[in-house]
Amino acid sequence: MSEHALMVGRIISNLGWQAGAKVINLVMSVVAGGLVARHLHEDLSEYRTAQFYVSLVTPLTVIVSNNVIMRRLVAGEPEGRVLRTAACMIAASGLLFFSLLVGGSLLWSESSREQMLFIVAALSLLVWWPIPYGHALEAHLHGRESALSASLGSLAMRSWEILCALQGLSIVWLCASVPVGTAVTMILLTMFYFRLRQKQVSLWQWDSSTAWQLLRESSPLILGGLASGALFRINIVLLREWAGNAEASYYSAALELPLSVQMIAGVLLTVFFPGLTHLLTHEPIRAWHQLDQFTRLGAALGFLSALSLCVPAPLWTDWIYGSDFKPTANVLAVTAWILPAMFMAQARGAWLLHTQRTKIELYYILGGVLLDVILAWLWVPTMGAVGAAWALVAAYTFTWVFSSFIHSHTRGIGFLQLRAIIWPVPTWQEINPKT
């Protein structure tokens, strides 16, 4: 069997395992989300708000981008030095931001329950440091092990939520779900890495030059992740202030379904990025054809996912959340349409990362956050959660599609995105990375 055939087989296997992990996570997310919503009712917005603030800090905690690590490993840099340096950086930043978040909640919150929510949820920041080992597994196409770790971690997190909801435990116990799931995932990633990549293991070492390079390359991506997280969930906070907990809870419930499906978009970039990096470096013409098909694949999956949530929205919400969340159906029918733009954005992200111009995307996301807040301010007072949903869709469409035409470096990707919207039919032969 040829080397190319072996590589294709590994890519397909990797894709299968990664996709399987996302399907498991999707199913568990839906089940757990429904039970938690039925258990908390209007308190759901308070639960999601605590998670929002922790998730907002998480990109700063995980201070080194996964794609930066993958690109360096694919390029052949010393694995031990890169991974150990990254793990040290993440461990230090995790302790720092955990302390800041806990200190801030104790100083500014007058409610003891709210203080405990933040403290418990923030525990997850302390256990992210082994994540570079997971990126190394993905870079070397050990998709099965990476997917198994993610699946079992998700299973632990969602099982914790289900148990708490069924037992009627307090919201503070529920907030421990993310630390539990994160810890399980990180432990498994570390075990798999040291078993599979034992020859690459060297003594624990810190390299200041590598740390500075990783931080410089990752900063725009990390800040972009922070801004993207704010864009996705900031409307929950705005709705609580401008429309009350009930509207915020309807919006939060509707948001969980697109959020679960959106995870699949990450599989595309994770699986195809190593081969795409090789083509961009050595065969740029073929790489551009692959980016075109990659964008079409994202558009196809995005439109199919959006339709599958939008059309039967009343059935989804009644089945998952029950009659108390009936208004969620109208919100879900709108928020589902963030998915096409988000899926198509993966190709642009890969292009900007390879050309090391990720600051451009950071500016686009910040513009999207500003647009979302402005539109929410205009629409929430009269339309409630549905207005917030329309603001999110408009902001997503601008951030991940229309903004591509602003800068000359991304204008070509913008035309690929428009063609993908018109004809979202990919050709597998073009997508398949050949090395």
C-alpha positions as a printed NumPy array, in Angstrom:
array([[  0.   ,   0.   ,   0.   ],
       [  1.382,   3.419,  -0.972],
       [  2.321,   6.105,   1.513],
       [ -0.43 ,   8.315,   0.097],
       [ -3.058,   5.598,   0.616],
       [ -1.908,   5.106,   4.203],
       [ -2.142,   8.851,   4.832],
       [ -5.654,   8.984,   3.355],
       [ -6.67 ,   6.068,   5.552],
       [ -5.341,   7.813,   8.654],
       [ -7.126,  11.05 ,   7.748],
       [-10.438,   9.257,   7.209],
       [-10.01 ,   7.324,  10.46 ],
       [ -9.121,  10.517,  12.287],
       [-12.157,  12.281,  10.851],
       [-14.383,   9.36 ,  11.866],
       [-13.199,   9.37 ,  15.461],
       [-13.402,  13.141,  15.768],
       [-16.888,  13.211,  14.261],
       [-17.996,  10.381,  16.539],
       [-16.777,  12.311,  19.582],
       [-18.762,  15.36 ,  18.507],
       [-21.911,  13.285,  17.964],
       [-21.609,  11.856,  21.481],
       [-21.076,  15.335,  22.869],
       [-24.037,  16.656,  20.895],
       [-26.421,  13.977,  22.203],
       [-25.26 ,  14.367,  25.792],
       [-25.472,  18.167,  25.532],
       [-29.072,  18.004,  24.355],
       [-30.15 ,  15.579,  27.071],
       [-28.32 ,  17.404,  29.856],
       [-29.4  ,  20.838,  28.615],
       [-33.051,  19.82 ,  28.657],
       [-32.925,  18.346,  32.157],
       [-30.98 ,  21.307,  33.567],
       [-33.45 ,  23.785,  32.033],
       [-36.441,  21.895,  33.467],
       [-34.719,  21.816,  36.867],
       [-33.63 ,  25.461,  37.044],
       [-36.377,  27.215,  35.032],
       [-35.68 ,  30.977,  35.213],
       [-32.479,  30.348,  37.185],
       [-31.02 ,  28.875,  33.989],
       [-29.792,  32.325,  32.961],
       [-27.869,  32.68 ,  36.26 ],
       [-26.212,  29.296,  35.701],
       [-25.212,  30.154,  32.133],
       [-23.993,  33.594,  33.196],
       [-21.526,  32.05 ,  35.66 ],
       [-20.332,  29.698,  32.913],
       [-20.082,  32.632,  30.516],
       [-17.671,  34.588,  32.692],
       [-15.473,  31.529,  33.231],
       [-15.517,  30.679,  29.509],
       [-14.625,  34.295,  28.78 ],
       [-11.443,  33.941,  30.841],
       [-10.609,  30.441,  29.536],
       [ -8.932,  31.625,  26.279],
       [ -6.612,  33.784,  28.387],
       [ -5.893,  30.8  ,  30.613],
       [ -5.174,  28.495,  27.665],
       [ -2.683,  31.077,  26.529],
       [ -1.192,  29.069,  23.631],
       [ -3.355,  28.406,  20.564],
       [ -3.873,  24.786,  19.54 ],
       [ -3.324,  25.597,  15.876],
       [ -0.031,  27.355,  16.627],
       [  1.193,  24.217,  18.411],
       [ -0.034,  21.987,  15.586],
       [  1.634,  24.146,  12.942],
       [  4.966,  24.053,  14.778],
       [  4.846,  20.291,  15.287],
       [  3.872,  19.645,  11.664],
       [  6.838,  21.85 ,  10.668],
       [  9.142,  19.518,  12.642],
       [ 10.096,  21.618,  15.669],
       [ 11.329,  19.754,  18.806],
       [  8.196,  18.343,  20.369],
       [  9.39 ,  18.145,  23.958],
       [ 10.465,  21.783,  24.1  ],
       [  7.27 ,  23.133,  22.523],
       [  4.885,  21.08 ,  24.647],
       [  6.621,  21.522,  27.985],
       [  6.976,  25.268,  27.509],
       [  3.311,  25.583,  26.53 ],
       [  2.181,  23.483,  29.51 ],
       [  4.176,  25.684,  31.913],
       [  2.651,  28.827,  30.435],
       [ -0.899,  27.468,  30.71 ],
       [ -0.398,  26.257,  34.292],
       [  0.864,  29.682,  35.39 ],
       [ -1.89 ,  31.61 ,  33.594],
       [ -4.543,  29.229,  34.969],
       [ -3.485,  29.935,  38.543],
       [ -3.374,  33.673,  37.859],
       [ -6.842,  33.951,  36.301],
       [ -8.404,  31.596,  38.841],
       [ -7.147,  33.901,  41.587],
       [ -8.397,  37.014,  39.773],
       [-11.844,  35.571,  39.087],
       [-12.311,  34.301,  42.63 ],
       [-11.014,  37.559,  44.129],
       [-13.276,  39.596,  41.866],
       [-16.369,  37.577,  42.806],
       [-15.636,  37.97 ,  46.527],
       [-15.118,  41.714,  46.195],
       [-17.969,  42.677,  43.874],
       [-20.717,  40.155,  44.509],
       [-22.964,  40.616,  47.537],
       [-24.654,  37.22 ,  47.171],
       [-22.885,  34.282,  48.817],
       [-24.521,  31.882,  46.347],
       [-23.228,  33.854,  43.383],
       [-19.758,  33.901,  44.929],
       [-19.806,  30.114,  45.255],
       [-21.021,  29.757,  41.664],
       [-17.975,  31.614,  40.377],
       [-15.508,  29.863,  42.675],
       [-16.705,  26.374,  41.767],
       [-16.971,  27.106,  38.03 ],
       [-13.508,  28.712,  38.01 ],
       [-11.858,  25.495,  39.27 ],
       [-11.714,  24.376,  35.639],
       [ -9.063,  27.052,  34.985],
       [ -6.575,  25.125,  37.123],
       [ -6.637,  21.897,  35.091],
       [ -6.163,  23.078,  31.506],
       [ -2.348,  22.81 ,  31.476],
       [ -2.116,  19.327,  29.779],
       [ -4.08 ,  20.509,  26.716],
       [ -0.892,  20.829,  24.549],
       [ -0.571,  17.038,  24.693],
       [ -3.994,  16.795,  23.064],
       [ -2.922,  19.182,  20.302],
       [  0.126,  16.991,  19.7  ],
       [ -2.073,  13.915,  19.322],
       [ -4.19 ,  15.753,  16.739],
       [ -1.101,  16.998,  14.888],
       [  0.101,  13.406,  14.533],
       [ -3.381,  12.181,  13.517],
       [ -4.036,  10.167,  16.674],
       [ -7.681,  11.062,  16.297],
       [ -8.991,   8.019,  18.126],
       [ -7.22 ,   8.853,  21.372],
       [ -8.013,  12.556,  21.189],
       [-11.661,  11.828,  20.432],
       [-11.928,   9.24 ,  23.202],
       [-10.538,  11.706,  25.742],
       [-12.955,  14.43 ,  24.627],
       [-15.901,  12.024,  24.606],
       [-15.256,  10.678,  28.092],
       [-14.678,  14.182,  29.437],
       [-17.939,  15.357,  27.88 ],
       [-19.688,  12.267,  29.208],
       [-18.424,  13.04 ,  32.727],
       [-19.516,  16.69 ,  32.49 ],
       [-22.971,  15.951,  31.118],
       [-23.502,  13.001,  33.474],
       [-22.747,  15.329,  36.385],
       [-25.347,  17.799,  35.107],
       [-27.926,  15.057,  34.609],
       [-27.298,  13.627,  38.082],
       [-27.615,  17.046,  39.712],
       [-30.818,  17.823,  37.797],
       [-32.426,  14.474,  38.593],
       [-31.452,  14.701,  42.264],
       [-32.641,  18.307,  42.517],
       [-29.271,  19.544,  43.743],
       [-28.461,  23.235,  43.979],
       [-27.08 ,  25.37 ,  41.183],
       [-23.699,  25.441,  42.949],
       [-23.33 ,  21.678,  42.527],
       [-24.269,  22.061,  38.859],
       [-21.42 ,  24.527,  38.333],
       [-18.912,  21.788,  39.183],
       [-19.763,  20.015,  35.906],
       [-17.184,  21.891,  33.802],
       [-14.255,  21.344,  36.23 ],
       [-15.125,  17.633,  36.44 ],
       [-15.373,  17.176,  32.679],
       [-12.227,  19.204,  31.988],
       [-10.205,  17.243,  34.539],
       [-11.259,  13.885,  33.05 ],
       [-10.347,  15.026,  29.529],
       [ -6.932,  16.371,  30.545],
       [ -5.989,  13.267,  32.532],
       [ -6.819,  11.014,  29.585],
       [ -4.978,  13.218,  27.074],
       [ -1.85 ,  13.097,  29.21 ],
       [ -2.032,   9.321,  29.584],
       [ -2.535,   8.758,  25.851],
       [  0.218,  11.156,  24.868],
       [  2.886,   9.606,  27.079],
       [  1.888,   6.139,  25.9  ],
       [  1.895,   6.927,  22.176],
       [  4.671,   9.511,  21.956],
       [  7.062,   8.108,  24.549],
       [ 10.127,   8.54 ,  22.349],
       [  9.404,  12.257,  22.107],
       [  9.333,  12.754,  25.853],
       [ 12.246,  14.697,  27.256],
       [ 12.992,  16.23 ,  30.616],
       [ 10.641,  18.986,  31.768],
       [ 12.115,  22.172,  30.441],
       [ 11.32 ,  25.831,  30.026],
       [ 12.567,  27.704,  27.001],
       [ 12.   ,  31.451,  27.227],
       [ 12.6  ,  32.02 ,  23.516],
       [  9.987,  29.407,  22.585],
       [  7.586,  30.847,  25.164],
       [  7.869,  34.308,  23.671],
       [  7.35 ,  32.995,  20.13 ],
       [  4.305,  30.941,  21.181],
       [  2.823,  33.914,  23.003],
       [  3.421,  36.296,  20.1  ],
       [  1.83 ,  33.961,  17.534],
       [ -1.033,  32.939,  19.805],
       [ -2.032,  36.335,  21.192],
       [ -4.297,  37.406,  18.298],
       [ -5.934,  33.965,  18.263],
       [ -6.43 ,  33.918,  22.031],
       [ -7.868,  37.433,  22.072],
       [-10.024,  36.447,  19.115],
       [-11.285,  33.448,  21.086],
       [-12.114,  35.73 ,  23.999],
       [-13.976,  38.135,  21.706],
       [-15.741,  35.226,  19.988],
       [-16.879,  33.867,  23.348],
       [-18.168,  37.296,  24.297],
       [-20.006,  37.565,  20.987],
       [-21.699,  34.21 ,  21.523],
       [-22.949,  34.683,  25.085],
       [-22.939,  38.393,  25.909],
       [-26.619,  38.689,  24.985],
       [-27.518,  36.531,  28.006],
       [-26.074,  39.225,  30.269],
       [-27.72 ,  42.014,  28.25 ],
       [-31.109,  40.278,  28.332],
       [-30.942,  39.831,  32.11 ],
       [-30.392,  43.577,  32.454],
       [-32.811,  44.799,  29.779],
       [-35.576,  42.174,  29.645],
       [-35.404,  40.044,  32.802],
       [-34.383,  36.495,  33.728],
       [-37.224,  34.802,  31.856],
       [-36.225,  36.196,  28.438],
       [-32.573,  35.496,  29.206],
       [-33.431,  31.889,  30.072],
       [-35.371,  31.397,  26.814],
       [-32.428,  32.781,  24.852],
       [-29.914,  30.693,  26.814],
       [-31.878,  27.495,  26.19 ],
       [-32.155,  28.228,  22.47 ],
       [-28.446,  28.987,  22.242],
       [-27.365,  25.596,  23.586],
       [-28.49 ,  23.674,  20.501],
       [-26.543,  25.723,  17.896],
       [-23.612,  25.758,  20.336],
       [-23.602,  21.952,  20.447],
       [-23.809,  21.643,  16.655],
       [-21.17 ,  24.339,  16.198],
       [-18.601,  22.054,  17.836],
       [-18.618,  19.963,  14.66 ],
       [-17.111,  22.906,  12.761],
       [-13.972,  22.564,  14.825],
       [-13.555,  18.991,  13.595],
       [-13.059,  20.258,  10.035],
       [-10.127,  22.477,  10.934],
       [ -8.614,  19.975,  13.382],
       [ -8.613,  17.114,  10.875],
       [ -7.645,  18.936,   7.697],
       [ -5.28 ,  21.565,   9.09 ],
       [ -2.051,  19.471,   9.065],
       [ -2.467,  18.473,   5.398],
       [ -3.663,  21.944,   4.455],
       [ -0.581,  23.494,   6.075],
       [  1.633,  21.223,   3.996],
       [ -0.097,  22.243,   0.761],
       [ -0.067,  25.943,   1.594],
       [  3.686,  25.697,   2.123],
       [  4.638,  23.539,  -0.856],
       [  1.751,  23.665,  -3.378],
       [ -0.139,  26.956,  -2.962],
       [ -2.263,  26.549,  -6.108],
       [ -3.611,  23.189,  -5.024],
       [ -4.042,  24.556,  -1.507],
       [ -6.283,  27.339,  -2.818],
       [ -8.486,  24.792,  -4.608],
       [ -8.691,  22.869,  -1.355],
       [ -9.669,  26.006,   0.561],
       [-12.472,  26.518,  -1.975],
       [-13.826,  23.012,  -1.418],
       [-13.248,  23.287,   2.331],
       [-15.436,  26.418,   2.355],
       [-18.138,  24.662,   0.313],
       [-18.124,  21.754,   2.747],
       [-18.556,  24.183,   5.635],
       [-21.43 ,  25.935,   3.879],
       [-23.181,  22.641,   3.144],
       [-22.885,  21.421,   6.721],
       [-23.872,  24.836,   8.081],
       [-27.034,  25.126,   5.989],
       [-28.084,  21.544,   6.714],
       [-27.518,  22.042,  10.44 ],
       [-29.436,  25.328,  10.463],
       [-32.419,  23.839,   8.612],
       [-32.491,  20.814,  10.912],
       [-32.852,  23.153,  13.91 ],
       [-34.989,  25.923,  12.383],
       [-37.791,  24.01 ,  10.652],
       [-38.719,  21.67 ,  13.532],
       [-37.848,  24.243,  16.244],
       [-41.195,  23.863,  18.11 ],
       [-40.72 ,  20.09 ,  18.22 ],
       [-37.132,  20.37 ,  19.452],
       [-37.971,  22.814,  22.237],
       [-41.094,  20.953,  23.392],
       [-39.251,  17.624,  23.429],
       [-36.08 ,  18.881,  25.114],
       [-37.233,  21.694,  27.405],
       [-40.958,  21.149,  27.916],
       [-43.936,  23.5  ,  27.843],
       [-42.382,  26.012,  30.249],
       [-39.873,  26.946,  27.525],
       [-42.358,  27.242,  24.65 ],
       [-41.134,  30.777,  23.666],
       [-37.698,  29.246,  23.075],
       [-38.909,  27.845,  19.725],
       [-39.084,  31.3  ,  18.118],
       [-35.595,  32.114,  19.396],
       [-34.129,  28.815,  18.173],
       [-35.603,  29.34 ,  14.698],
       [-33.427,  32.472,  14.456],
       [-30.229,  31.499,  16.304],
       [-29.867,  28.378,  14.142],
       [-28.749,  30.626,  11.274],
       [-25.437,  31.485,  12.899],
       [-24.207,  28.047,  11.784],
       [-23.548,  28.603,   8.034],
       [-21.275,  31.58 ,   8.718],
       [-19.491,  29.79 ,  11.556],
       [-18.852,  26.653,   9.502],
       [-17.539,  28.633,   6.54 ],
       [-15.194,  30.604,   8.791],
       [-12.912,  27.595,   9.318],
       [-11.213,  27.97 ,   5.93 ],
       [-10.509,  31.653,   6.521],
       [ -9.087,  30.849,   9.937],
       [ -6.707,  28.279,   8.45 ],
       [ -5.548,  30.766,   5.785],
       [ -4.893,  33.579,   8.263],
       [ -3.085,  31.262,  10.647],
       [ -0.781,  29.958,   7.928],
       [  0.043,  33.47 ,   6.717],
       [  0.425,  34.675,  10.339],
       [ -2.063,  37.511,   9.919],
       [ -4.465,  36.437,  12.642],
       [ -4.759,  40.009,  13.948],
       [ -7.073,  40.692,  11.009],
       [ -9.627,  38.187,  12.31 ],
       [ -9.388,  39.653,  15.816],
       [-10.43 ,  43.052,  14.43 ],
       [-13.316,  41.441,  12.548],
       [-14.582,  39.725,  15.708],
       [-14.349,  42.906,  17.751],
       [-16.401,  44.627,  15.06 ],
       [-18.961,  41.835,  15.333],
       [-19.196,  42.256,  19.116],
       [-19.8  ,  45.991,  18.696],
       [-22.476,  45.352,  16.047],
       [-24.183,  42.771,  18.276],
       [-24.357,  45.12 ,  21.266],
       [-25.72 ,  47.983,  19.139],
       [-28.402,  45.829,  17.508],
       [-29.326,  44.198,  20.828],
       [-29.725,  47.661,  22.361],
       [-32.095,  48.567,  19.526],
       [-34.096,  45.335,  19.331],
       [-34.19 ,  43.753,  22.796],
       [-36.525,  46.36 ,  24.399],
       [-39.254,  45.635,  21.823],
       [-38.507,  42.041,  20.715],
       [-36.938,  40.487,  23.804],
       [-35.015,  37.263,  23.269],
       [-35.932,  37.129,  19.572],
       [-34.342,  40.549,  19.093],
       [-31.163,  39.333,  20.762],
       [-31.192,  36.311,  18.452],
       [-31.458,  38.482,  15.328],
       [-28.631,  40.668,  16.624],
       [-26.449,  37.576,  17.05 ],
       [-27.175,  36.285,  13.538],
       [-26.38 ,  39.679,  12.008],
       [-23.159,  39.937,  14.011],
       [-22.077,  36.404,  13.059],
       [-22.793,  36.981,   9.379],
       [-20.753,  40.18 ,   9.409],
       [-17.895,  38.697,  11.459],
       [-17.337,  35.502,   9.517],
       [-18.515,  36.352,   5.957],
       [-19.011,  40.004,   4.993],
       [-15.961,  41.218,   6.908],
       [-13.783,  39.138,   4.573],
       [-14.183,  41.876,   1.954],
       [-12.756,  44.598,   4.214],
       [ -9.074,  43.669,   3.972],
       [ -7.31 ,  42.782,   0.722],
       [ -5.651,  39.765,   2.351],
       [ -9.019,  38.095,   3.046],
       [-10.936,  39.338,   0.008],
       [-10.151,  36.193,  -1.955],
       [-11.585,  34.081,   0.864],
       [-14.662,  36.328,   0.801],
       [-15.307,  35.421,  -2.841],
       [-14.859,  31.74 ,  -1.962],
       [-17.487,  32.175,   0.745],
       [-19.948,  33.834,  -1.646],
       [-19.49 ,  31.018,  -4.172],
       [-19.991,  28.507,  -1.374],
       [-23.274,  30.16 ,  -0.392],
       [-24.48 ,  30.007,  -4.012],
       [-23.248,  26.44 ,  -4.634],
       [-22.482,  24.617,  -1.355],
       [-21.531,  21.331,  -3.015],
       [-17.957,  20.178,  -2.252],
       [-15.832,  17.738,  -4.23 ],
       [-14.133,  15.208,  -1.972],
       [-11.107,  14.762,  -4.243],
       [-10.235,  18.427,  -3.798],
       [-10.764,  18.414,  -0.027],
       [ -8.606,  15.385,   0.559],
       [ -5.156,  16.574,   1.73 ],
       [ -2.374,  14.895,  -0.274],
       [  1.142,  14.882,   1.026]])
